[in-house]
Amino acid sequence: MRNTTLHRVIEAFAAEAAMALCAETASGAEIPFELVDTSGGPRSRVPLYCYRPLSGAFIQDRLGLLSALPTYPPAARALGALEGLEAYLRQRGESRIPSEPRECADAGLRMFLSVLYAERSDFEFDPDRFEAAYEELERALYEGRALTTVVAPLLGIALDRETGEVALGEGLSLVHGDALEDAPSEAVWGEGDEPNVLIVLSVAQERAAPAPVSLARARFRRVLTALRLFEPGGYALGPVAWTRIDAGAWRTVALGGSGRPRLPTRITAGQEDELRAFCNLVARRAPHSGEIAWALSRFEMGCERLGPFEALTDYLLALRALLEPEGPSSGRLSGRLAAICARPEDRPAVAERVAHSISLERAVIGGLAPAQPGVDALIDELAGHLRALLRDVLCGHLDSDLCAVADELLAQMV
């Protein structure tokens, strides 16, 4: 077995599909049959016929039922991300290969179930038949290719124990460290008693190709960005990643870890679909230039400082790029930020707190930590406003010209 993640999600879907199909037959649905001549051809004196169950047609008629199963989306995502799926479909005699990845994944899962239950009159899940069908699938997917895996600790995040894995698409996933087979112990276990969450990239490529470390580094960073925008917390990548080909030995590669991990933020099972969608959105829509890109970069710099007070200047620079192009002397930042981020009745109080944050910047520049209590909470609040602005712009809820948005809101108050 090369791809344990694919094996796990396909097996879970096949087992759940078996229960759904058994329930159909138990409620009275009949599997169609065809009459087949098994006498050995026209020279045979005595024709012999047998009934062959058309289990594939039965499955085809129930694709709507099967696609609604909870295990279907993870299996479709994992299968649709692999380049060799067309070869499997062609090998199995599929006449029309869909061009869209999701349609191709749908066809692949339908074909897999048809192979698993070929010529069977029942749909009881058989582990031996499953392994044989999966071996054929994986052999077609990776013919002449190797599965390269890159893993790294993702610190500051926790998953529900029932989750095991959150597939993010295109071979990328978050996995409980102790749930990843043969994972390097240095990656799984840190200073605490709980195993780390690992971020995993699996890529099918030519065996002689170099490990996709640069690709992994970029995509891991993209997930880190998405997490920082998705939920407040102290997230970081470990400084070292591990890579291997198929089931070979792990070797270490420098990743260039970043961030200041804090107490883990738990991503609940109910948040998984939202996180998956948000990570994909950030991957598609995160800008590479302009004010939004620059502000996002400064926000991440602030997230990586050792303490909130050290991050104040980063957050203010990001906010000025978004809301105060006239420069700090204009004094418009606090009012514009409050106009967008606060309800009308709360705007004066929010503007005052932002102005107080701005007044602390001189102490940061002078290396003087303020003595008054509550400063860290004040700066975390400022970071929360910045996070909300960036997230809403990337999601399309706010126009990227935030100055115009704020000034229009302020004009309505006059």
C-alpha positions in Angstrom: 0.0 0.0 0.0 1.4 3.4 -1.0 -1.2 5.9 -0.1 -2.6 5.1 3.4 -4.8 8.2 3.4 -6.5 7.1 0.1 -6.9 3.6 1.4 -8.5 4.9 4.6 -11.1 7.1 3.0 -11.9 4.7 0.2 -12.4 1.8 2.7 -14.6 4.0 4.9 -16.8 4.9 1.9 -17.0 1.3 0.6 -18.1 0.1 4.0 -20.8 2.8 4.4 -21.9 2.2 0.8 -22.2 -1.5 1.5 -24.6 -0.7 4.4 -26.7 1.6 2.3 -26.9 -0.8 -0.6 -27.8 -3.7 1.8 -30.6 -1.5 3.2 -31.9 -1.0 -0.3 -32.1 -4.7 -1.1 -33.6 -5.4 2.4 -36.4 -2.9 1.7 -37.3 -4.7 -1.5 -35.1 -3.3 -4.2 -34.1 -6.0 -6.7 -30.7 -6.4 -8.4 -31.3 -6.8 -12.2 -29.9 -9.9 -13.8 -28.9 -10.9 -17.4 -29.1 -14.4 -18.9 -25.7 -15.5 -20.0 -24.9 -18.5 -22.3 -22.1 -20.5 -20.6 -22.2 -23.5 -22.8 -18.9 -22.7 -24.6 -20.2 -21.3 -27.9 -22.4 -22.3 -30.9 -20.8 -25.8 -31.3 -22.1 -26.9 -27.9 -25.0 -29.3 -28.3 -26.7 -28.4 -25.1 -27.1 -24.7 -24.3 -26.3 -23.8 -20.7 -27.5 -20.5 -19.2 -26.9 -18.8 -15.9 -28.2 -15.6 -14.4 -25.5 -12.9 -13.9 -26.4 -10.1 -11.4 -26.0 -6.6 -12.8 -24.7 -5.1 -9.6 -23.0 -2.2 -11.6 -26.4 -1.1 -12.9 -27.9 -1.3 -9.5 -25.1 0.9 -8.1 -25.5 3.3 -11.1 -29.2 3.9 -10.3 -28.3 4.8 -6.7 -25.5 7.3 -7.2 -27.6 10.0 -5.7 -28.0 8.0 -2.5 -24.3 7.1 -2.4 -23.0 10.6 -3.0 -25.1 11.8 0.0 -23.2 9.6 2.4 -20.8 11.4 4.8 -17.8 9.4 3.7 -18.4 10.2 0.0 -16.9 13.8 -0.1 -13.5 12.8 1.5 -13.2 9.8 -0.8 -14.0 11.9 -3.9 -11.6 14.7 -2.9 -8.7 12.2 -2.3 -9.3 10.3 -5.5 -9.9 13.4 -7.7 -6.6 14.9 -6.7 -4.6 12.0 -8.3 -3.5 12.2 -11.9 -3.7 8.5 -12.6 -7.4 8.2 -12.2 -8.0 8.4 -16.0 -5.8 5.4 -16.5 -7.9 3.4 -14.1 -11.1 4.3 -15.8 -9.7 3.5 -19.3 -8.3 0.2 -17.9 -11.8 -0.6 -16.7 -13.3 0.1 -20.1 -14.9 3.5 -19.3 -16.0 4.9 -22.7 -16.2 8.5 -21.6 -13.6 10.0 -19.3 -14.9 13.2 -17.7 -12.6 16.3 -18.0 -13.6 17.8 -14.7 -11.7 16.4 -11.6 -14.9 16.1 -9.5 -16.8 14.3 -12.3 -13.8 12.0 -12.8 -13.7 11.2 -9.1 -17.4 10.4 -9.2 -16.8 8.0 -12.1 -13.9 6.5 -10.3 -15.8 5.8 -7.1 -18.7 4.3 -9.1 -16.3 2.1 -11.0 -14.6 1.0 -7.8 -17.9 -0.1 -6.3 -18.8 -1.9 -9.5 -15.5 -3.8 -9.4 -15.9 -4.6 -5.7 -19.4 -6.1 -6.2 -19.0 -7.4 -9.7 -21.3 -10.4 -10.3 -22.4 -10.5 -6.7 -26.0 -10.8 -5.6 -25.4 -9.1 -2.2 -23.5 -6.1 -0.9 -22.0 -7.4 2.3 -18.6 -5.8 2.8 -15.8 -8.3 2.2 -12.4 -7.1 3.4 -10.5 -9.5 1.1 -12.4 -8.4 -2.0 -11.9 -4.8 -0.9 -8.1 -5.2 -0.7 -7.9 -6.9 -4.1 -10.0 -4.1 -5.7 -8.0 -1.4 -3.9 -4.7 -3.0 -5.0 -5.9 -2.8 -8.6 -6.9 0.8 -8.2 -3.6 1.9 -6.6 -1.6 0.0 -9.2 -3.3 1.9 -12.0 -3.0 5.2 -10.2 0.8 4.9 -9.5 2.0 2.8 -12.5 5.6 4.0 -13.1 5.3 6.6 -10.4 6.1 7.0 -6.8 4.2 8.6 -3.9 6.4 11.2 -2.2 5.2 12.4 1.2 6.3 15.5 3.1 5.2 15.9 6.8 5.9 18.7 9.4 4.5 19.5 12.8 1.8 22.2 12.8 1.9 23.6 16.3 -0.7 25.5 18.1 -3.7 23.5 16.7 -5.6 20.5 18.0 -8.2 18.3 16.3 -11.0 16.3 17.8 -9.8 12.8 18.5 -12.6 11.4 16.5 -11.5 13.3 13.4 -8.2 11.6 12.7 -7.6 13.6 9.5 -8.8 16.7 7.8 -8.3 16.5 4.0 -7.7 19.9 2.5 -7.5 18.8 -1.1 -4.8 18.2 -3.7 -2.9 15.8 -1.5 -2.8 18.1 1.5 -4.2 17.2 4.9 -4.0 17.7 8.7 -3.5 14.5 10.6 -3.2 13.4 14.2 0.5 12.5 14.5 -0.2 9.1 16.1 -2.7 8.3 13.4 -0.1 8.6 10.5 1.4 5.2 9.9 5.2 5.0 10.5 5.4 8.8 11.1 8.8 9.9 12.5 8.6 10.1 16.2 10.4 13.5 16.3 7.6 15.0 14.3 4.8 13.4 16.3 6.0 14.1 19.8 7.0 17.5 21.2 7.2 18.7 24.7 3.6 18.0 25.8 1.8 14.7 26.4 -0.4 15.0 23.3 0.9 14.2 19.8 1.4 17.0 17.4 -1.0 17.6 14.5 1.0 17.0 11.3 0.5 18.8 8.0 1.0 16.3 5.2 1.5 16.7 1.5 1.4 13.6 -0.7 2.4 13.9 -4.4 2.6 11.3 -7.1 5.6 11.9 -9.3 8.3 10.2 -11.2 10.5 8.2 -8.9 13.7 10.0 -9.9 12.2 13.5 -9.3 13.4 15.5 -6.3 11.2 15.7 -3.3 8.7 18.5 -3.6 10.0 20.4 -0.6 9.6 23.8 -2.2 6.0 23.0 -3.1 5.4 21.7 0.4 6.9 24.8 2.0 4.7 27.1 0.0 1.5 25.1 0.6 2.3 24.7 4.3 2.7 28.4 4.6 -0.5 29.0 2.8 -2.4 26.8 5.3 -0.6 28.7 8.2 -1.9 32.0 6.7 -5.4 30.5 6.4 -5.4 29.3 10.1 -4.3 32.7 11.3 -7.2 34.4 9.5 -9.7 31.6 10.4 -9.3 31.6 14.1 -7.3 33.6 16.7 -4.4 31.5 18.0 -0.6 31.0 18.1 0.2 28.8 15.1 3.6 27.8 13.9 5.3 25.3 11.6 8.1 23.2 13.0 11.6 24.1 11.6 12.1 20.6 10.2 10.1 18.5 7.8 10.5 14.8 6.9 10.1 13.3 3.4 10.1 9.8 2.0 9.3 8.0 -1.2 6.5 5.3 -1.0 7.3 3.4 2.2 11.0 4.2 2.2 13.0 5.7 5.0 12.3 9.2 6.2 14.9 11.9 5.8 14.9 15.4 7.2 14.8 18.7 5.3 14.9 22.2 6.5 11.5 23.9 6.4 12.3 27.3 8.0 9.7 27.2 10.8 7.9 30.3 11.8 5.5 31.6 14.4 5.1 31.6 18.1 3.0 28.6 19.2 0.8 29.0 22.2 -1.9 26.9 23.8 -3.5 24.8 21.0 -6.6 26.1 19.4 -9.1 23.2 18.9 -10.7 22.8 15.5 -13.9 21.0 16.2 -15.5 18.4 13.9 -18.2 20.9 13.1 -15.6 23.4 11.8 -13.8 21.0 9.5 -15.8 21.7 6.3 -15.6 25.5 7.0 -11.8 25.3 7.5 -11.3 23.2 4.3 -13.3 25.7 2.3 -11.5 28.7 3.8 -8.1 27.1 3.1 -9.1 26.6 -0.5 -10.4 30.2 -0.7 -7.1 31.6 0.6 -5.1 29.5 -1.8 -7.2 30.9 -4.7 -7.6 34.5 -3.7 -4.7 35.6 -1.5 -3.1 38.5 -3.5 0.6 38.6 -4.3 0.9 42.4 -4.7 -0.8 45.6 -3.6 -2.0 46.9 -0.3 -3.9 43.8 0.7 -0.9 41.6 0.1 1.4 43.9 2.0 -1.0 44.2 4.9 -1.5 40.5 5.0 2.3 40.1 5.2 2.6 42.6 8.0 -0.2 40.8 9.9 1.7 37.5 9.7 4.9 39.2 10.9 2.9 40.4 13.9 1.6 36.8 14.5 5.2 35.6 14.6 6.5 38.1 17.2 7.4 36.8 20.6 4.8 38.9 22.4 1.7 41.1 21.5 3.5 44.3 22.4 6.3 43.6 19.9 3.6 43.0 17.2 1.9 46.4 17.7 3.9 48.2 15.0 3.3 45.4 12.5 -0.5 45.6 13.0 -0.5 49.4 12.8 1.5 49.4 9.6 -0.9 46.9 8.1 -3.9 49.0 9.1 -2.4 52.2 7.8 -1.8 50.6 4.4 -5.5 49.6 4.3 -7.2 52.6 6.0 -4.8 55.6 6.2 -3.0 56.2 2.9 -2.7 59.9 3.8 -0.2 59.0 6.5 -0.3 58.8 10.4 -0.5 62.6 10.7 -4.0 62.6 9.3 -5.4 60.9 12.4 -8.1 59.0 10.4 -7.2 55.5 11.2 -9.1 55.1 14.4 -12.3 56.6 13.0 -12.3 54.6 9.8 -11.5 51.3 11.6 -14.3 51.9 14.1 -16.7 52.7 11.3 -16.2 49.3 9.6 -15.6 47.1 12.6 -18.1 48.4 15.2 -21.8 49.0 15.5 -22.8 52.7 15.4 -23.4 52.9 19.1 -20.0 51.3 19.8 -17.9 53.3 17.4 -16.7 56.0 19.8 -15.4 53.5 22.3 -13.7 51.4 19.7 -12.1 54.5 18.1 -10.8 55.6 21.5 -9.3 52.1 22.1 -7.6 52.2 18.7 -6.3 55.7 19.4 -4.9 54.4 22.7 -3.1 51.6 20.8 -1.6 54.1 18.4 -0.3 56.2 21.4 1.6 53.1 22.6 3.7 52.8 19.4 6.3 55.4 20.6 7.0 53.2 23.6 7.5 50.2 21.4 10.0 52.1 19.2 11.8 53.3 22.4 11.9 49.7 23.7 9.8 50.7 26.8 7.1 48.2 27.7 4.1 50.1 29.2 3.4 49.5 32.8 -0.4 49.8 32.7 -2.4 46.5 32.7 -4.5 45.3 29.8 -2.1 46.3 27.0 -1.8 42.8 25.6 -5.6 42.5 25.5 -5.7 45.9 23.7 -3.2 44.8 21.1 -5.0 41.5 20.6 -8.2 43.4 20.0 -6.4 45.5 17.4 -5.1 42.3 15.8 -8.7 40.9 15.8 -9.9 44.0 13.8 -7.1 43.6 11.3 -7.9 39.8 11.0 -11.5 40.5 10.4 -10.8 43.1 7.7 -8.4 40.9 5.8 -10.7 37.9 6.1 -13.7 39.8 4.8 -11.8 41.2 1.9 -10.5 37.8 0.8 -14.0 36.3 1.2 -15.5 39.1 -0.9 -17.7 40.5 2.0 -15.8 43.8 1.8 -14.6 45.8 -1.1 -10.8 46.0 -1.2 -11.0 49.8 -1.1 -11.5 49.9 2.6 -11.0 53.7 2.8 -14.0 54.3 0.5 -16.1 51.8 2.5 -15.2 53.5 5.8 -15.7 57.1 4.5 -19.1 56.1 3.1 -20.1 54.7 6.5 -18.9 57.9 8.2 -20.8 60.1 5.8 -24.0 58.3 6.7 -23.5 59.3 10.3 -23.5 63.0 9.5 
